[in-house]
Amino acid sequence: MDKILISEEAYKEFKAFLDENEVDNYSIRINLAGFGCSGPAFNITVDEPQDGDVVEKVNDITFVVEENLIDEFGGFKLLSTEENEGRGLSLKPIIEAEGGCGSCGGGCH
């Protein structure tokens, strides 16, 4: 089962983003950045695989994720701008976590 889901359109857009930012090492780590009102937030960094990582190569890009994040979120899907309703590239977990309005002190509406 694929742990990284990415359409051809999203792949091309993401690779162009990496190229525009002069990223020449296509080994990309997905990290948990924290939790907010809308649930978990993720970021990416350029990094090499370590022990305990899940590694999945999609064309020229190698995605690296800690195994515990794969266990918790089932993997990740990278959406293109079009797939994300015009809001730019987006990284989402396959298993959607509940939003955390309680963690915001009840200020979410």
C-alpha positions as CSV (number, residue, x, y, z in Angstrom):
1,M,0.0,0.0,0.0
2,D,1.3,3.4,-0.9
3,K,2.1,5.7,2.0
4,I,2.5,8.8,-0.2
5,L,-0.4,9.6,-2.5
6,I,0.3,12.2,-5.2
7,S,-1.3,12.8,-8.5
8,E,0.8,13.5,-11.6
9,E,-0.3,17.1,-11.5
10,A,0.6,17.5,-7.8
11,Y,4.0,15.8,-8.5
12,K,4.8,18.2,-11.3
13,E,3.8,21.3,-9.3
14,F,5.8,20.1,-6.2
15,K,8.9,19.3,-8.3
16,A,8.7,22.7,-9.9
17,F,8.4,24.3,-6.4
18,L,11.6,22.4,-5.4
19,D,13.4,23.5,-8.5
20,E,12.3,27.1,-8.2
21,N,13.7,27.1,-4.6
22,E,17.0,25.5,-5.9
23,V,16.5,22.3,-3.9
24,D,18.8,19.9,-5.6
25,N,18.4,17.0,-3.1
26,Y,15.0,15.4,-3.7
27,S,15.0,13.6,-0.4
28,I,12.1,15.2,1.4
29,R,11.1,14.6,5.1
30,I,7.5,15.0,6.2
31,N,7.3,16.2,9.8
32,L,4.5,16.9,12.3
33,A,4.7,20.6,13.0
34,G,2.0,20.5,15.8
35,F,-1.7,20.7,16.3
36,G,-4.1,23.6,16.0
37,C,-7.8,24.2,15.7
38,S,-8.0,22.5,12.3
39,G,-6.1,19.4,13.5
40,P,-2.5,18.4,12.8
41,A,-0.1,20.6,10.7
42,F,2.8,19.2,8.8
43,N,5.9,20.6,7.2
44,I,8.7,19.4,4.9
45,T,12.4,19.6,5.1
46,V,15.3,18.3,3.0
47,D,16.7,15.3,4.9
48,E,18.2,11.9,4.5
49,P,16.5,8.7,5.7
50,Q,17.3,7.5,9.3
51,D,16.7,4.2,11.0
52,G,13.0,3.8,11.7
53,D,11.9,5.9,8.7
54,V,9.5,4.8,6.0
55,V,10.9,5.7,2.6
56,E,8.8,5.9,-0.5
57,K,10.2,7.1,-3.9
58,V,7.8,8.8,-6.3
59,N,9.6,9.3,-9.6
60,D,12.6,11.6,-8.7
61,I,11.4,12.5,-5.2
62,T,12.1,10.4,-2.2
63,F,9.7,11.0,0.7
64,V,10.9,10.2,4.2
65,V,8.5,9.9,7.2
66,E,9.0,8.6,10.7
67,E,7.3,5.2,11.1
68,N,5.2,6.4,14.0
69,L,3.7,9.2,11.8
70,I,2.7,6.6,9.2
71,D,1.1,4.5,11.9
72,E,-0.8,7.4,13.3
73,F,-1.9,9.1,10.1
74,G,-1.8,6.2,7.6
75,G,0.4,8.1,5.2
76,F,0.1,11.4,3.4
77,K,-1.5,12.9,0.3
78,L,0.0,15.9,-1.5
79,L,-2.6,17.9,-3.3
80,S,-1.9,20.3,-6.2
81,T,-3.3,23.8,-6.2
82,E,-6.2,22.7,-8.3
83,E,-6.9,19.7,-6.1
84,N,-6.8,22.0,-3.1
85,E,-9.5,24.4,-4.5
86,G,-6.9,27.0,-5.6
87,R,-5.2,27.4,-2.2
88,G,-1.8,26.1,-3.3
89,L,0.0,22.9,-2.6
90,S,-1.2,21.1,0.5
91,L,0.0,18.1,2.5
92,K,-2.7,16.2,4.3
93,P,-2.8,12.9,6.3
94,I,-4.6,10.0,4.8
95,I,-6.4,9.4,8.2
96,E,-8.0,12.7,9.0
97,A,-7.6,13.6,12.6
98,E,-10.3,15.5,14.5
99,G,-9.9,19.3,14.7
100,G,-8.8,20.5,18.1
101,C,-11.1,23.3,19.1
102,G,-10.7,22.3,22.7
103,S,-7.0,22.8,22.4
104,C,-7.7,26.4,21.4
105,G,-9.6,27.3,24.5
106,G,-13.0,27.0,22.7
107,G,-12.3,30.0,20.5
108,C,-13.0,28.1,17.2
109,H,-16.3,28.7,15.5
